[in-house]
């Protein structure tokens, strides 16, 4: 009891030899692994070092819903590809029938008995169907407003592709081999350039945050853009490959406040605004024109606002092609730093906290780590809020160093 009363946490980590025995000289994993490490090194050690897994329960969790949404949307596009049709060509009835058929196939493969064994689960199955139809409608409307054409779905990358973005040398003997998968890749091509847009579907709330990229908590979109840019450059050696935008699309079925006199078209327009993608857009006006050539003030498709033909930066999330390159180089450096730290044995229980949330909020390892701020030595790593210009300045300084 005395020992427990006067216990204080001291960071020990593991030895470099133990780390190499656990992980090997070649670190392998998804980009999510590195985001986990940035959030809490100890949680990373428990998950990827000791490989502790939660006991599976007979239930439909949030992750299951997300998987079914992703699979249903992916299957819809595959079916359209087989029939050589575009999503924008479908009528409302055809789109609804496609969504129903694909969701039914996915739920049957996922575990149809589970989805029909209770009223709650039957409701969830219907909700997946309704939201998939809404998502297909929104994605079709967004495509109609621009010049981009879907080029790939569930596009996978790994070190086998021999891409510099996915195969990073840490030292003479150590490497980081990453793998990842883009939900959707869109391309637009002219005489001189190939413009690249990538979209990641999210069933939960997801906002692109430049400060989170700087702290290593949001690396996926940047790494995927890096990889696909490198791959497209191989395919088009005589053209310049330009990053047009990296986006999150939140899968949801939003509600809007209906005013007294409002047409169905106006209601649909309000819903489309709520389904606007968020992320980072290339500030080149020609690129923005390709992404949304119907933009007047505030785009319904991308996080950009215009006034008198000029970008309103205060209401937009934009970066020049040069800044996209800075972002790419910075994230590669961040990955290298994290990889070296992991192989040195850093495994401190020092979760990060940003704004009102923390890495402990949804962590399954509470009963293992015993982290408690009332214990001496236990403390959060607090990431201060940064404005976009401050982040660009910090990233630029690091690249110069």
KEZATOR-748236 format. One record per residue (C-alpha): x negated, y negated, z; residue number from 1; residue in three letters. Coordinates in steps of 0.5 Angstrom, whole numbers. Last residue first. Layout:
BEGIN
ATOM    east   north      up     n   res
ATOM       X       Y       Z   NUM   ala
...
***
This chain:
BEGIN
ATOM    east   north      up     n   res
ATOM     -35     -47     -83   401   unk
ATOM     -31     -50     -89   400   unk
ATOM     -26     -44     -89   399   unk
ATOM     -25     -45     -82   398   unk
ATOM     -24     -53     -83   397   unk
ATOM     -19     -52     -88   396   unk
ATOM     -15     -47     -84   395   unk
ATOM     -15     -52     -78   394   unk
ATOM     -12     -58     -83   393   unk
ATOM      -7     -53     -86   392   unk
ATOM      -4     -52     -79   391   unk
ATOM      -4     -59     -77   390   unk
ATOM       0     -61     -83   389   unk
ATOM       5     -55     -82   388   unk
ATOM       6     -58     -75   387   unk
ATOM       3     -53     -69   386   unk
ATOM       7     -51     -63   385   unk
ATOM       2     -48     -58   384   unk
ATOM       0     -41     -57   383   unk
ATOM       0     -39     -50   382   unk
ATOM      -3     -32     -48   381   unk
ATOM       1     -30     -42   380   unk
ATOM      -2     -28     -36   379   unk
ATOM      -4     -22     -31   378   unk
ATOM     -10     -24     -27   377   unk
ATOM      -6     -24     -20   376   unk
ATOM       0     -20     -21   375   unk
ATOM       6     -25     -21   374   unk
ATOM       6     -25     -28   373   unk
ATOM       7     -18     -29   372   unk
ATOM       4     -13     -34   371   unk
ATOM       5      -6     -31   370   unk
ATOM       2      -3     -38   369   unk
ATOM       6       4     -38   368   unk
ATOM      13       2     -36   367   unk
ATOM      14      -4     -40   366   unk
ATOM      11       0     -46   365   unk
ATOM      18      -1     -51   364   unk
ATOM      16      -8     -53   363   unk
ATOM      22     -12     -55   362   unk
ATOM      21     -18     -51   361   unk
ATOM      14     -17     -48   360   unk
ATOM      11     -20     -54   359   unk
ATOM      14     -27     -52   358   unk
ATOM      20     -32     -54   357   unk
ATOM      22     -39     -52   356   unk
ATOM      16     -42     -56   355   unk
ATOM      11     -37     -57   354   unk
ATOM       8     -32     -52   353   unk
ATOM       2     -28     -53   352   unk
ATOM       1     -21     -49   351   unk
ATOM      -5     -21     -45   350   unk
ATOM      -6     -13     -43   349   unk
ATOM     -13     -13     -46   348   unk
ATOM     -15      -7     -51   347   unk
ATOM     -21     -10     -54   346   unk
ATOM     -25      -4     -56   345   unk
ATOM     -31      -6     -61   344   unk
ATOM     -27      -3     -67   343   unk
ATOM     -21      -7     -65   342   unk
ATOM     -25     -13     -65   341   unk
ATOM     -28     -12     -72   340   unk
ATOM     -21     -11     -75   339   unk
ATOM     -18     -17     -72   338   unk
ATOM     -24     -21     -74   337   unk
ATOM     -23     -18     -81   336   unk
ATOM     -16     -19     -82   335   unk
ATOM     -16     -26     -80   334   unk
ATOM     -22     -27     -85   333   unk
ATOM     -17     -24     -90   332   unk
ATOM     -11     -29     -88   331   unk
ATOM     -16     -35     -88   330   unk
ATOM     -18     -33     -95   329   unk
ATOM     -10     -32     -98   328   unk
ATOM      -8     -39     -94   327   unk
ATOM     -14     -43     -97   326   unk
ATOM     -11     -40    -104   325   unk
ATOM      -4     -42    -103   324   unk
ATOM      -7     -49    -101   323   unk
ATOM     -10     -50    -107   322   unk
ATOM      -4     -48    -111   321   unk
ATOM       0     -53    -107   320   unk
ATOM       4     -52    -101   319   unk
ATOM      12     -53    -100   318   unk
ATOM      17     -52     -94   317   unk
ATOM      22     -57     -96   316   unk
ATOM      26     -62     -91   315   unk
ATOM      20     -67     -89   314   unk
ATOM      17     -66     -96   313   unk
ATOM      22     -69    -100   312   unk
ATOM      20     -67    -107   311   unk
ATOM      20     -72    -112   310   unk
ATOM      25     -72    -118   309   unk
ATOM      29     -78    -115   308   unk
ATOM      30     -74    -109   307   unk
ATOM      29     -67    -108   306   unk
ATOM      30     -62    -103   305   unk
ATOM      26     -55    -102   304   unk
ATOM      27     -49     -98   303   unk
ATOM      29     -44    -104   302   unk
ATOM      36     -42    -107   301   unk
ATOM      42     -47    -105   300   unk
ATOM      37     -52    -107   299   unk
ATOM      38     -59    -104   298   unk
ATOM      38     -65    -108   297   unk
ATOM      39     -64    -115   296   unk
ATOM      37     -57    -116   295   unk
ATOM      40     -53    -122   294   unk
ATOM      33     -51    -125   293   unk
ATOM      31     -47    -119   292   unk
ATOM      25     -42    -119   291   unk
ATOM      23     -44    -126   290   unk
ATOM      24     -52    -124   289   unk
ATOM      20     -51    -118   288   unk
ATOM      14     -48    -121   287   unk
ATOM      14     -54    -126   286   unk
ATOM      14     -59    -120   285   unk
ATOM       8     -56    -117   284   unk
ATOM      10     -55    -110   283   unk
ATOM       9     -48    -109   282   unk
ATOM      14     -45    -105   281   unk
ATOM      13     -42     -98   280   unk
ATOM      19     -38     -94   279   unk
ATOM      26     -38     -93   278   unk
ATOM      32     -36     -98   277   unk
ATOM      38     -39     -98   276   unk
ATOM      44     -35     -95   275   unk
ATOM      47     -40     -91   274   unk
ATOM      47     -44     -98   273   unk
ATOM      51     -39    -102   272   unk
ATOM      56     -39     -96   271   unk
ATOM      57     -46     -97   270   unk
ATOM      58     -45    -105   269   unk
ATOM      62     -39    -104   268   unk
ATOM      67     -44    -100   267   unk
ATOM      67     -49    -106   266   unk
ATOM      68     -44    -111   265   unk
ATOM      74     -42    -107   264   unk
ATOM      77     -49    -107   263   unk
ATOM      77     -53    -101   262   unk
ATOM      82     -58     -98   261   unk
ATOM      83     -57     -91   260   unk
ATOM      76     -55     -89   259   unk
ATOM      74     -48     -88   258   unk
ATOM      68     -47     -83   257   unk
ATOM      63     -42     -86   256   unk
ATOM      62     -35     -84   255   unk
ATOM      56     -31     -86   254   unk
ATOM      55     -24     -88   253   unk
ATOM      48     -22     -87   252   unk
ATOM      41     -19     -90   251   unk
ATOM      36     -25     -89   250   unk
ATOM      32     -26     -95   249   unk
ATOM      25     -28     -93   248   unk
ATOM      20     -31     -98   247   unk
ATOM      14     -32    -101   246   unk
ATOM      13     -37    -107   245   unk
ATOM      11     -39    -114   244   unk
ATOM       4     -36    -113   243   unk
ATOM       0     -37    -120   242   unk
ATOM      -3     -32    -124   241   unk
ATOM      -7     -35    -130   240   unk
ATOM      -7     -32    -136   239   unk
ATOM     -13     -28    -141   238   unk
ATOM     -14     -22    -136   237   unk
ATOM      -6     -21    -135   236   unk
ATOM      -5     -14    -133   235   unk
ATOM     -11     -15    -128   234   unk
ATOM      -9     -21    -126   233   unk
ATOM      -2     -18    -124   232   unk
ATOM      -6     -13    -119   231   unk
ATOM     -10     -19    -116   230   unk
ATOM      -4     -23    -115   229   unk
ATOM       0     -17    -113   228   unk
ATOM      -5     -16    -107   227   unk
ATOM      -5     -23    -105   226   unk
ATOM       2     -24    -105   225   unk
ATOM       3     -18    -101   224   unk
ATOM      -2     -20     -96   223   unk
ATOM       1     -27     -95   222   unk
ATOM       8     -24     -94   221   unk
ATOM       6     -19     -89   220   unk
ATOM       1     -24     -84   219   unk
ATOM       6     -26     -79   218   unk
ATOM       3     -26     -72   217   unk
ATOM      -4     -27     -74   216   unk
ATOM      -4     -34     -70   215   unk
ATOM      -5     -38     -77   214   unk
ATOM       1     -34     -80   213   unk
ATOM       5     -36     -74   212   unk
ATOM       3     -43     -75   211   unk
ATOM       6     -43     -82   210   unk
ATOM      13     -40     -79   209   unk
ATOM      17     -36     -84   208   unk
ATOM      24     -35     -81   207   unk
ATOM      27     -28     -80   206   unk
ATOM      33     -26     -76   205   unk
ATOM      35     -19     -77   204   unk
ATOM      37     -15     -83   203   unk
ATOM      30     -17     -87   202   unk
ATOM      29     -17     -94   201   unk
ATOM      22     -19     -96   200   unk
ATOM      22     -23    -103   199   unk
ATOM      16     -24    -107   198   unk
ATOM      15     -29    -113   197   unk
ATOM       9     -29    -118   196   unk
ATOM       8     -34    -124   195   unk
ATOM       4     -31    -130   194   unk
ATOM       1     -37    -134   193   unk
ATOM      -1     -40    -140   192   unk
ATOM       4     -38    -146   191   unk
ATOM      10     -37    -141   190   unk
ATOM      11     -32    -136   189   unk
ATOM      16     -31    -130   188   unk
ATOM      16     -25    -125   187   unk
ATOM      20     -22    -119   186   unk
ATOM      17     -17    -114   185   unk
ATOM      22     -14    -109   184   unk
ATOM      22     -10    -103   183   unk
ATOM      14     -11    -102   182   unk
ATOM      11      -5     -99   181   unk
ATOM       4      -4     -95   180   unk
ATOM      -2      -1     -94   179   unk
ATOM      -9      -3     -91   178   unk
ATOM     -16       0     -91   177   unk
ATOM     -20      -4     -86   176   unk
ATOM     -28      -2     -87   175   unk
ATOM     -34       0     -83   174   unk
ATOM     -41       2     -84   173   unk
ATOM     -44      -4     -87   172   unk
ATOM     -39      -9     -83   171   unk
ATOM     -32     -10     -84   170   unk
ATOM     -31      -9     -91   169   unk
ATOM     -23     -10     -93   168   unk
ATOM     -19      -6     -98   167   unk
ATOM     -12      -8     -98   166   unk
ATOM     -13     -15    -101   165   unk
ATOM     -20     -13    -105   164   unk
ATOM     -15      -8    -109   163   unk
ATOM     -18      -1    -110   162   unk
ATOM     -11       2    -112   161   unk
ATOM     -13       7    -107   160   unk
ATOM     -13       2    -101   159   unk
ATOM      -6       1    -101   158   unk
ATOM       0      -2    -105   157   unk
ATOM       7       0    -106   156   unk
ATOM      13      -4    -110   155   unk
ATOM      19      -2    -106   154   unk
ATOM      23      -6    -112   153   unk
ATOM      19      -9    -119   152   unk
ATOM      20     -14    -124   151   unk
ATOM      26     -18    -122   150   unk
ATOM      26     -23    -127   149   unk
ATOM      25     -31    -126   148   unk
ATOM      28     -36    -130   147   unk
ATOM      32     -39    -124   146   unk
ATOM      39     -41    -122   145   unk
ATOM      42     -34    -125   144   unk
ATOM      37     -31    -120   143   unk
ATOM      40     -34    -114   142   unk
ATOM      47     -32    -116   141   unk
ATOM      45     -25    -117   140   unk
ATOM      42     -25    -110   139   unk
ATOM      48     -27    -107   138   unk
ATOM      53     -22    -110   137   unk
ATOM      48     -17    -109   136   unk
ATOM      47     -19    -101   135   unk
ATOM      55     -19    -101   134   unk
ATOM      56     -12    -103   133   unk
ATOM      51     -10     -99   132   unk
ATOM      54     -14     -93   131   unk
ATOM      61     -10     -94   130   unk
ATOM      58      -3     -95   129   unk
ATOM      53      -4     -89   128   unk
ATOM      60      -6     -85   127   unk
ATOM      64       0     -87   126   unk
ATOM      58       4     -84   125   unk
ATOM      58       0     -78   124   unk
ATOM      66       1     -77   123   unk
ATOM      65       8     -78   122   unk
ATOM      59       8     -72   121   unk
ATOM      64       4     -67   120   unk
ATOM      70       9     -69   119   unk
ATOM      66      15     -67   118   unk
ATOM      63      21     -71   117   unk
ATOM      63      18     -78   116   unk
ATOM      56      15     -78   115   unk
ATOM      53      21     -74   114   unk
ATOM      56      26     -79   113   unk
ATOM      53      22     -85   112   unk
ATOM      46      23     -83   111   unk
ATOM      41      19     -87   110   unk
ATOM      42      23     -94   109   unk
ATOM      50      22     -93   108   unk
ATOM      49      14     -91   107   unk
ATOM      45      13     -97   106   unk
ATOM      49      16    -102   105   unk
ATOM      55      12     -99   104   unk
ATOM      52       6     -99   103   unk
ATOM      50       7    -107   102   unk
ATOM      57       8    -109   101   unk
ATOM      60       3    -105   100   unk
ATOM      55      -2    -107    99   unk
ATOM      56       0    -115    98   unk
ATOM      63      -1    -114    97   unk
ATOM      63      -8    -111    96   unk
ATOM      58     -10    -117    95   unk
ATOM      63      -7    -122    94   unk
ATOM      69     -11    -119    93   unk
ATOM      65     -17    -118    92   unk
ATOM      63     -17    -126    91   unk
ATOM      56     -15    -127    90   unk
ATOM      51     -18    -132    89   unk
ATOM      47     -22    -126    88   unk
ATOM      45     -15    -123    87   unk
ATOM      42     -14    -130    86   unk
ATOM      43      -7    -134    85   unk
ATOM      39      -2    -137    84   unk
ATOM      43       4    -134    83   unk
ATOM      37       7    -131    82   unk
ATOM      35       0    -128    81   unk
ATOM      42      -2    -125    80   unk
ATOM      41       5    -121    79   unk
ATOM      35       3    -119    78   unk
ATOM      37      -4    -117    77   unk
ATOM      43      -1    -113    76   unk
ATOM      38       4    -110    75   unk
ATOM      34      -1    -107    74   unk
ATOM      40      -5    -104    73   unk
ATOM      42       2    -101    72   unk
ATOM      35       4     -98    71   unk
ATOM      34      -3     -95    70   unk
ATOM      41      -4     -92    69   unk
ATOM      40       3     -89    68   unk
ATOM      33       2     -86    67   unk
ATOM      36      -4     -83    66   unk
ATOM      41      -1     -80    65   unk
ATOM      37       5     -77    64   unk
ATOM      32      -1     -74    63   unk
ATOM      38      -4     -70    62   unk
ATOM      40       3     -67    61   unk
ATOM      45       8     -69    60   unk
ATOM      45      14     -64    59   unk
ATOM      42      21     -62    58   unk
ATOM      36      18     -58    57   unk
ATOM      29      19     -60    56   unk
ATOM      24      19     -55    55   unk
ATOM      19      13     -55    54   unk
ATOM      12      15     -58    53   unk
ATOM       5      14     -55    52   unk
ATOM       0      14     -61    51   unk
ATOM      -6      14     -56    50   unk
ATOM     -10       9     -60    49   unk
ATOM      -4       7     -65    48   unk
ATOM       1       5     -60    47   unk
ATOM      -2       5     -54    46   unk
ATOM      -8       1     -56    45   unk
ATOM      -3      -4     -60    44   unk
ATOM       1      -5     -54    43   unk
ATOM      -6      -7     -51    42   unk
ATOM      -8     -12     -56    41   unk
ATOM      -1     -16     -55    40   unk
ATOM       2     -20     -61    39   unk
ATOM      -5     -21     -65    38   unk
ATOM      -5     -13     -65    37   unk
ATOM       2     -12     -67    36   unk
ATOM       1     -17     -73    35   unk
ATOM      -5     -12     -75    34   unk
ATOM      -1      -6     -74    33   unk
ATOM       5      -9     -78    32   unk
ATOM       0     -10     -84    31   unk
ATOM       0      -3     -85    30   unk
ATOM      -5       2     -83    29   unk
ATOM     -12       5     -83    28   unk
ATOM     -18       3     -80    27   unk
ATOM     -25       6     -83    26   unk
ATOM     -30       8     -78    25   unk
ATOM     -25      12     -74    24   unk
ATOM     -20      10     -70    23   unk
ATOM     -20      14     -63    22   unk
ATOM     -27      16     -63    21   unk
ATOM     -29       9     -66    20   unk
ATOM     -26       6     -60    19   unk
ATOM     -29      11     -55    18   unk
ATOM     -36       9     -58    17   unk
ATOM     -34       1     -58    16   unk
ATOM     -32       2     -50    15   unk
ATOM     -25       1     -48    14   unk
ATOM     -22      -5     -45    13   unk
ATOM     -23      -8     -39    12   unk
ATOM     -19     -14     -37    11   unk
ATOM     -18     -15     -30    10   unk
ATOM     -11     -14     -26     9   unk
ATOM     -11     -16     -19     8   unk
ATOM      -9     -11     -14     7   unk
ATOM      -8     -14      -7     6   unk
ATOM      -1     -11      -5     5   unk
ATOM      -3      -5      -9     4   unk
ATOM      -9      -3      -5     3   unk
ATOM      -6      -5       2     2   unk
ATOM       0       0       0     1   unk
***
